[in-house]
Amino acid sequence: MIEREKGQDELLCLILAAGKGTRMKSDLAKVLHSLCGRPLLSYVVDVARRVGAVRTVIIVGHQADRVRESVRGGDLSFVEQREQLGTGHAVRIAREEFREWKGPILILCGDVPLLTPETLEALLLEHRKSGAAVTVLTTVLGDPGSYGRVVKEEDGEVLRIVEARDASEEEKRVREINAGIYCAGGDFLAEAVGEIRNENAQKEYYLTDIVEIARRKGLRVRALVAAFPPEVMGINTPDDLGEAERLVRSGFLGPCTS
């Protein structure tokens, strides 16, 4: 585990792991699919521990009991999202777990198994040094496709994150995309998730809206660009899982255990 610096606030982690993953063409919850002999979720729990999270709250939904059984530890707790109403809704229903938390909160996705501790440490450092309310992990793609676009000012300040289906033609030309990984101040996050609305094409509560909420409050929002896009790849299809397996077996995360 990476030790926190003296005087540095303790870290809490939220992991979004409620989705079914219909594009996986399987009844198995997406985060339970095996990567190199281990469930996807276990990689995300491990990286949270390696960057020093003292508590990790996992939001579960589809096959909740099986997901709970797939990872163990006294540092883990679980909240069930019975209705799938978006990422913002997932964090909102976990709010009682962090309402009194004053330090940073790291938000990870249970289907993004290739994140390295080094990248997350860089995200945490940027968040701490910038004094931002929210720091977003991003990457740059040649073809951003259906990913949410990160709209910035010239000085790098993040203005908003726009889902592709809601983006204008100009916004769709932006190549910097949201990786779905965030660091936010505990006080700010507890308040902001209560202000998210579902006024969008999907009628879902997008966690990305916390960016605009921060801006309205006059708070800073920063971004850290992950240099290696596959590191922030979400596992959405069997092909994605095969590519992740290839990367793990190549030694990207160290020795493969199966």
N, C-alpha and C positions, 0 to 999 in steps of 0.2 A: 504494500500500500504506500502511496505517496503521502508523506507527512505534510500536514498543514503548517505554515509558518507560525512562529510564536505571535500570539495576538490576533491571528487571522480567524474570522468567523467560521464556525463549523458548517459543514455542508450537508444539506438534505437533498435527496434525489427522488423525483417522480418518474416512473416508467409507464408509458401508455401501452397496454397489452390486452385490450379488450376486443380487438377486431377478429372477425371470422376469417377473412382473407379468401373471398370467393374465387379470385383469379388463380389461386393455387390448385384449383380443381380437386379438392380434397375436403372431407368433413372435419379434418383435424384443424384445430385453432392454429392460426398462422405462426404464432410464437412458439408452438410446440414442434414445428417441423425441424428435422435433424440436420445440423450442419457439422460435418466431420464427427458424427457420433454424439453430438450434444444438441439440446434444444436451443433454438435461436435466443430465447430469453436469457439463458444462462450466460451468454457472452455479454449481454448488456448489464446484467447484475454484476458480473466480474469487473467490468470496466468502471462501474460506479464505485465499487469497493477500492479499486486501484487508485482512483483519484481522491480517496479519503472521505467518501460519504459515510456519515455516522448513522444515518437512517435512510432507508429506501422504501418508498410507498409504491406499490404496484397496482395499477388500475386494471382490473380483470373484467371479463364479460363472457364471451363465448367460451364454453367448457371451463368455467371459472375454477371448479374443484381440481381439474387436471392441471391447470396452469399453476395453481397454488402448490400442488405436489411436485412440480418440476424443479422448483428452486427452494432451498432451505436456508435458514439462518435467523438468529435472534435479532439481526438488524433489519429484517424484512417485515412489512405489514401489507395488508391487502384491502382494497376498497372495490366493491362491485358496481360496475356501470350496467344497469339492467336494460336501459334504452341506449341505443347507439345514435347519439345526437351530435356527434362531432368532438373534436379534440378539446375545444374550450369547455364543453359540457363535462368531459372526462376529468379535467383538472378542477372544475367547479365542485363536482361531487366529492372530491378528495380534500376539499378546503379545510374541513375540521382537523385533518391530520397536520396542517401546517399554518393554521390561523395565527398561532402565537410564535411562529418561527421568525426570528429577526435577521438571520443570516441569509446567504445565497441559497437559491433552489435551482438545481440542475434538472432540466426536463429532457428525458430521453425517450426513444421509441423502441419498443420491444422487438421490432422487426428490422432493426439496423444494427447488425452484429459486428461490423468490421471497424467500428470506431476505436481509435487508439487512445491510450491515456495521455500521450503527448499532445494530441489535438485538443482534448478536453481540458488539459491543464492550460493550454494557450488561451482557450475560450474563457476559463475562469480568471486568468491573469488579465486579459483585456477588460473583462467586466469589472474587476476590482480597481484597476488603474484608471479606467475612464470615468468611474462614478456613474455609469449608466444604470437606469432602472431595468432595462432589458438588453441582453446581448444575444445576437442571433448567429448561429453557425450557418454559413452559406457555402456554395461552391459555384464554379462557372462551367457551363456546359456549351458545347458547340450547337447542340439542338436541345433547347430547354423543354420542348414538348409540353406536357401537361403539368409541369411543376409550377409552383407559385413563384412569382417574380419579386425580386427585392428592389424597391425603388429608393434611390438615395439622392441626397444633395451632393454638390461637388466636393464638400469637405468629408464625405464618407458617412455623414449622419443618415441613419435609416429613416425614411419618411413613412413607408408603409410596405406591407407585403400583400400582393394581389394574387388571388387564386387565378389560374389560367382561364377558367371558364368565365370569370368576372372581369378579365383584363381588357383594356382598350388595345387597338392595333399597335399603338406606340409602345405600350407596356409589354406586349407580347414579344417585342424585339429585344428586350432586356435579357441578357444571357446569365446573369447572376441569379441563382435560384435558392429558395429556402430549403434547408436540409431537415427542418422540423425539430431541431435541437436548440434549446434555449437555456440561458442562465438569467434569472430574475431575482430581484430583492424580495424577500419573504413578505414584508409589509405591503409592497406594491402589488405583488401577485394576488394576495388574498383579496384585496380591494378590486383589482382590475377584472378578475374572472367573473365577478358579480355584475359587471357592466357590459359584458359581451352580449350582443344581440344576434338574431338569426336572419338578418335582412340581406340575404344573398340568394344566388340561384339554387343552391341545394337546401336552403332553409335549415342549415346546420349552424352550430356555434363554433366558429373558428378561433383557435387559440392565437392565430396570427393577428387578431384584432387587438391584442394587448399592445402592439406596436403603436397603432393610432391612438389608443387610450393614453399611453405614456406621453405621446406628443401633445395631446390636448391638455395634459397636466403640466406641460412645460418641462418634461423630464427627457433625459438623453436616451437614445437608442443607438447602439453600435452593432457592428457585424464583424465576424472573423471569417475569412475565406479559407476553407479546407483546400489545400493545394492538390490533393489526390481525390478526385471525385468518387471513385469506387468505395472509398472509406465511408461515405455517408449514404451509400446505396441502400434503399429499402428493399426488402425481399417481398415482391408482389406476385411473382410467377415462378413456375418450376425452372424456367430459364435463368431467372435471377439467382435462384438457389444454386443452380449448377455453376454459375459464374463465381458466386461467393465461395463455393467448395473449392473451385480451382485456385482462387486466391489464397485461401487458408492452407491448402496443401502445398502451395508454392513457398510457404514460410512467412507470409505477410504478417500473421499474428504470432509467430513463433512456431514451435513444433506442433504438428497435428497429432492428436492423441488417439486416432483410430486408424 
